[in-house]
Amino acid sequence: CTRQPEVRVRFAPSPTGFLHLGGLRTALYNYLFAKQRGGALILRLEDTDRVRLIPGAADAIEDMLEWAGIPPDESSRRGGHYGPYVQSERLQLYSQAASSLLHTGHAYYCFCTNQRLELLKREAQRSGHVPRYDNRCRHLQPERIQEKLALGIPHVVRFRLDAGAEPFQDLVFGWTRHEVAAVEGDPVILKADGFPTYHLASVVDDHHMCISHVLRGSEWLISTAKHLQLFAALRWSPPAYAHLPLLLNRDGSKLSKRQGDIFIQHFREQGVLPETLLDLVTHAGSGFNNNRIGRRLDELIQEFNISKITTHSALLDLDKLDEFNRVHLQRRIEDQQMCVELWEELRQRLLQTHGSDISDRAVLEPHYIQRVLQLRKGHICSLRE
Ligand code: GLU
């Protein structure tokens, strides 16, 4: 990567599920950050967990970003100079990086069997400790390694964690330090099937895709120490990091994907406007000088201020959905161009619902429907009403 001064951020979901409000929020903050600085948003699909893949999820995620009005600038659908944008098509890059780490002694082959790892785990649990790999294969003699490789014994590659973590400055959480080697065993970076784990793939891609800033959920904050060690071992300069606080329900409970009603597709089917969702999600959190209802995307871009993101969790109030939608519907009705689109949509709905019952076709005319909309704006929360 010949790092350019431009801002390049990425949204990197795993296609193991559909886009929900938490994911939309991460994508949106990345989008706002990029657009404010004339930068680019990259959609990267992290599909290395082959077991949990959901067919159709990758396409559906991009469809929802497009519907929400925050499409990526680069993706496998849109193309770009830094592809492929799907991790399973980039295996060569990960194995190159793993080889280079093996070569410089920052990584090593591990031949421990699943039974041994299971045993370590059970022993730790029995003695009340957090399970961790004991780094046994760090100490294998080179001849033993060659022997095992020649015999074709299944193996993984592990990264040698350094004791003594360097602090780093997160754009949201400030100076942060996590002594990862003190609490974790050396992590696997390349699995037995040749697929990378998240940590290696993410670092390699952030480097090769010239990512300048990583904006992601705060659940990844403690992984960053590991990522920075990987960057240093590969002699690459890392991006800047900004970890976004969690998005929770109003009562502080976790948004559960099992609730079903946090998926973007669901809101779309309910007639929620995309700008309503963007406004609701940013309203729940921080990142703005003031909090007012009714901001559209161009205003969000203009008013977003990353230094205003606080470390508190963002509380989402879904009971306000109708109120937000009412405000945004009113704004659409007041916009001439958008009002024409609303007329077209409403006409279709009328025809579908009442069809041949409509005796006076004049009620389908634009000026009639638009007058009704003007009269009802500020009162109705959705076109269904
Ligand atoms: N694939 C990870 C996720 O789904 C990406 C985390 C990151 O942005 O580094 O959350």
Residues whose N, C-alpha, C, O or C-beta is under 5 A from the ligand:
A	BS01	LIG	A12 P13 S14 E46 S202 R216
